[in-house]
Amino acid sequence: MTTLITGGAGYVGSHTVVALHVAGRDVVVLDDFSNARRDVIDGLRSLTAPDLIVVEGDAAHRPTIERLCDEHGVDSIVHFAACKSVPESFADPLRYYRNNVASTLSLVEVAAERGIGQFVFSSSAVVYGRPEILPVTEETPAAPQSPYGATKLMCEHILTDAAAASSMSVVILRYFNPVGAHSSGRIGERPLAVAQSLVPVVMGVAEGVADRLRVFGQDYDTRDGTAIRDFVHVADLADGHVAAIDADLGEQTSRIFNLGTGVGTTVFELIAAAAKVTGRPIPYEIADRRPGDIEASWADCSRAHAELGWRAERDLAQMLTDHWHFAQRCRHLGA
Ligand SMILES: NC(=O)c1ccc[n+]([C@@H]2O[C@H](COP(=O)([O-])OP(=O)(O)OC[C@H]3O[C@@H](n4cnc5c(N)ncnc54)[C@H](O)[C@@H]3O)[C@@H](O)[C@H]2O)c1
């Protein structure tokens, strides 16, 4: 019962490492630290085991994957490692195609050759593009609006086809908007790149790191004119991976699941909730919409509930409280 977790030093990956460890699995982390700080490992080891195996390397490098699978008797793979910024993917699309697709290809080739039974893949709600009907179900047509979204959909196709031709089960998890941190405050979202996701930017304003938030678009056809997203606690997402790795797909070789809360929150509602949790004002200014931005998206998660027994348990206030707790702890430690 050893799971190889690529990108396990990253935001969602690190929380999943902890959740799988708690569920009784041995885990091996592979990360190139292109978007993770090395001291994440201290937090991870404090929440799992002092001898947690963490290997620095590229998830596209077949000899490394082969060695790890053979040395540790890997029976499942959870693949997080990827570049994930929509704006950056417009500026540097080839890096996105190379990193996201090549890593998936290498991993699935080794998995198929070695008879590895379970493969769980981090996909994203960005594959739906601009959904016309809400909430978004797994049957909503995929129409990604960015190179990043296109890479995720390509990887889904590669994995689905590979599963159909082998004994491997593939579970594709389409996350909505991960927020929050581990309740201990020891791990959370600390990218090396400048934060671009909404909540870390909002928290940066609350902390005084930035003087105001830029709200991209106030002319959407929504209840207050700002975009709507489905925020989901990262610990709930991590639990979704535990459910996915144990999933019995029956006759099916692959299956797609939405992971969200099913609740849509506008940017203004998020700002108000963050001001309440932090007790700080969140000044903002309105800016133009960005390419690739989507008006509204929230999930129908009934399939994950029916088939995986999973549902998000934590609400927005909990997400923001845990995110703030982690940010304050980092600040206190001077990290
Ligand atoms: N955070 C989100 O908003 C979100 C939403 C939907 C889907 N996802 C997907 O979830 C996954 C994890 O996202 P995250 O927010 O934790 O991102 P992250 O950047 O925090 O984590 C990704 C990790 O992968 C590592 N990495 C990147 N390329 C690598 C490579 N070639 N080899 C080894 N390691 C590599 C990075 O160093 C980082 O630690 C990604 O696949 C992302 O596309 C994220």
The ligand as a MOL file (V3000), in Angstrom:
LIG
                    3D

  0  0  0     0  0            999 V3000
M  V30 BEGIN CTAB
M  V30 COUNTS 44 48 0 0 0
M  V30 BEGIN ATOM
M  V30 1 N -4.7830 25.2510 -6.5260 0
M  V30 2 C -5.7550 25.3420 -7.4300 0
M  V30 3 O -6.4360 26.3630 -7.5250 0
M  V30 4 C -6.0710 24.1670 -8.3220 0
M  V30 5 C -7.3430 24.0610 -8.8910 0
M  V30 6 C -7.6240 22.9950 -9.7250 0
M  V30 7 C -6.6300 22.0620 -10.0120 0
M  V30 8 N -5.3960 22.1990 -9.4650 0 CHG=1
M  V30 9 C -4.3760 21.2150 -9.8140 0
M  V30 10 O -3.9650 20.5890 -8.6140 0
M  V30 11 C -2.5800 20.2550 -8.6930 0
M  V30 12 C -1.8920 20.8050 -7.4830 0
M  V30 13 O -2.1050 22.2010 -7.4180 0
M  V30 14 P -1.4960 23.0580 -6.2360 0
M  V30 15 O -2.3800 24.2150 -6.0280 0
M  V30 16 O -1.1480 22.1870 -5.1010 0 CHG=-1
M  V30 17 O -0.1750 23.5760 -6.9490 0
M  V30 18 P 1.3040 23.7450 -6.3670 0
M  V30 19 O 2.0730 24.5480 -7.3550 0
M  V30 20 O 1.2490 24.2240 -4.9630 0
M  V30 21 O 1.8080 22.2420 -6.3530 0
M  V30 22 C 2.3650 21.6160 -7.4700 0
M  V30 23 C 3.6620 20.9940 -7.0230 0
M  V30 24 O 4.2090 20.2900 -8.1190 0
M  V30 25 C 5.6040 20.5650 -8.1970 0
M  V30 26 N 5.9760 20.3430 -9.5930 0
M  V30 27 C 5.6190 21.0510 -10.6950 0
M  V30 28 N 6.1140 20.4810 -11.8060 0
M  V30 29 C 6.7990 19.3760 -11.4090 0
M  V30 30 C 7.5150 18.3550 -12.0810 0
M  V30 31 N 7.6660 18.3410 -13.3990 0
M  V30 32 N 8.0710 17.3700 -11.3370 0
M  V30 33 C 7.9360 17.3300 -9.9910 0
M  V30 34 N 7.2730 18.2790 -9.2890 0
M  V30 35 C 6.7020 19.2790 -10.0040 0
M  V30 36 C 5.7700 21.9650 -7.6660 0
M  V30 37 O 7.0570 22.2130 -7.1370 0
M  V30 38 C 4.6950 22.0070 -6.5680 0
M  V30 39 O 5.2240 21.5940 -5.3270 0
M  V30 40 C -2.0840 20.7930 -10.0270 0
M  V30 41 O -2.0720 19.7480 -10.9520 0
M  V30 42 C -3.1230 21.8280 -10.3970 0
M  V30 43 O -3.2180 21.9620 -11.7920 0
M  V30 44 C -5.1030 23.2120 -8.6170 0
M  V30 END ATOM
M  V30 BEGIN BOND
M  V30 1 1 1 2
M  V30 2 2 2 3
M  V30 3 1 2 4
M  V30 4 1 4 5
M  V30 5 2 4 44
M  V30 6 2 5 6
M  V30 7 1 6 7
M  V30 8 2 7 8
M  V30 9 1 8 9
M  V30 10 1 8 44
M  V30 11 1 9 10
M  V30 12 1 9 42
M  V30 13 1 10 11
M  V30 14 1 11 12
M  V30 15 1 11 40
M  V30 16 1 12 13
M  V30 17 1 13 14
M  V30 18 2 14 15
M  V30 19 1 14 16
M  V30 20 1 14 17
M  V30 21 1 17 18
M  V30 22 2 18 19
M  V30 23 1 18 20
M  V30 24 1 18 21
M  V30 25 1 21 22
M  V30 26 1 22 23
M  V30 27 1 23 24
M  V30 28 1 23 38
M  V30 29 1 24 25
M  V30 30 1 25 26
M  V30 31 1 25 36
M  V30 32 1 26 27
M  V30 33 1 26 35
M  V30 34 2 27 28
M  V30 35 1 28 29
M  V30 36 1 29 30
M  V30 37 2 29 35
M  V30 38 1 30 31
M  V30 39 2 30 32
M  V30 40 1 32 33
M  V30 41 2 33 34
M  V30 42 1 34 35
M  V30 43 1 36 37
M  V30 44 1 36 38
M  V30 45 1 38 39
M  V30 46 1 40 41
M  V30 47 1 40 42
M  V30 48 1 42 43
M  V30 END BOND
M  V30 END CTAB
M  END
